[in-house]
Amino acid sequence: MRRYALRDDQWERIEQLLPGKAADVGVTARDNRLFVEAVLYRYRAGIPWRDLPERFGDFRVVHTRHMRWSRKGVWERVFNVLSKDADNEYAMIDSTIVRAHQHSAGAKASPKKPNASGDRKAD
């Protein structure tokens, strides 16, 4: 199995939610699974569309199809169905609970306090 590929059980859960099946009106999709894996690969790897591996085909075609599905609400429909049966495969952490050092937020160091003679303390 490839790193970002869908397992068979994952594919079976979403296969019937996608357009382009033989029973649908219009053009039958060439390979919905390869397309979905291309989109997953792109988002999981955090790469631009143009950096998709060649095995997924022309990145412009994949991007155009992705945008079409987005406008039609296909991704939202898939997400809504899958989110009803969440398995916590991925967990999100709210960053507001993560404590960080004050300087990581851009805080400035406090000014040096004068010593007893009135001179600023040396570092």
Sequence and secondary structure as in RCSB ss.txt:
>XXXX:A:sequence
MRRYALRDDQWERIEQLLPGKAADVGVTARDNRLFVEAVLYRYRAGIPWRDLPERFGDFRVVHTRHMRWSRKGVW
ERVFNVLSKDADNEYAMIDSTIVRAHQHSAGAKASPKKPNASGDRKAD
>XXXX:A:secstr
  TT   HHHHHHHGGGSS  TTSSS   S HHHHHHHHHHHHHHT  GGGS GGG  HHHHHHHHHHHHHHTHH
HHHHHHHHTT   SS    GGGS   GGGGT       B TTS B   
